[in-house]
Amino acid sequence: ILNQKAVLDVLYGDDNYEKAWGFRLLVIDGSKIHLPNTPEIIQEFGTIRFET
């Protein structure tokens, strides 16, 4: 659902997007955001576990 709302609906919702050599081009970079470590954030998004 997040991908649908954050990427597809925003980029392709109005069918008015640029094409490269006739193809739709979607680029996603490796940017990260740091969310506060609060109970509300953890409840909504969960956490990751680092294993060594």
ZIVEN-V667630 format. One record per pair of residues at least 6 apart in sequence whose C-alpha atoms are under 8 Angstrom apart, sorted by the first residue. I is the first residue (numbers start at 1). GAP is how many residues later the second one is. If there is no record, write none. Layout:
((I,GAP) (I,GAP))
//
This chain:
((11,6) (17,7) (18,6) (18,7) (19,6) (35,6))
//
